[in-house]
Structures are given as C-alpha cells and as structure tokens.
Amino acid sequence: MTYLPAEKLLIEADVFTPLPPNAPPPTPVSPFSVNLADNLARQGLAVDQILPLHGRVVPVAELYRTIGRNP
C-alpha cells in the first residue's frame, strides 16, 4: 500500500476492489475492507481517492459504502 499525501491518493492491492457501479454491498462484508477503513481513520490519512491495483480509481466514499459506513 502506498499513500500519496499531496494527491490524497491511496494505492493498494488486494484489500479493496470496487464493485461495479450501482451494485449492492457484498454480504458478508470483507474484513480486509473494514480493516482498511479502520486504519485510514486510525492513522488520520486524508484520502480522497483509492487506486486499487485490481480495479478502477474510486472516491474513498466507495469504500465506506461497500462496508456500510458513512465516511
């Protein structure tokens, strides 16, 4: 995982893969995605976008939507 603070971009692999647009959140929620959100909050990282190596660039709000949380 790499964080680019000037760009507010998080680059990661295998922790979070965005769902297709308008897809319902998965059941059960991936514990890896929950852990990612928890670590972003714990470390106070100002992330606007996530670039997963196995998906498309998405706003960080997509991570929170996927795990059923508000950003």
Secondary structure as UniProt FT lines:
FT   STRAND          2..4
FT   TURN            5..8
FT   STRAND          9..12
FT   TURN            21..22
FT   HELIX           31..43
FT   STRAND          49..52
FT   TURN            53..54
FT   STRAND          58..59
FT   HELIX           60..67
//
